[in-house]
Amino acid sequence: MDLTPRHAESPAVASAAQANEAIRALVDSRAGQDWSAGEAATYEVLLIEWAAATRSGGPDIIEAA
């Protein structure tokens, strides 16, 4: 049996739709519960990826604090 982590630390999301689905799944899985630091970091990365995928301009460098 292969075990996979519940939440990847650095998810590879290719499009805004995929990022949106990943964000929704993460939020739904933790509804009403406190988030761990890793889950909060995953959420932040997904938001950055979603924002980058929805930008109409050329590629920019986006850094999280």
Protein Blocks (a to p, Z undefined) as FASTA:
>chain_A
ZZddfbdfbdcdfbfklmmmmmmmmmmmmgoiacdfklmmmmmmmmmmmmmmmpmbdcdd
dddZZ
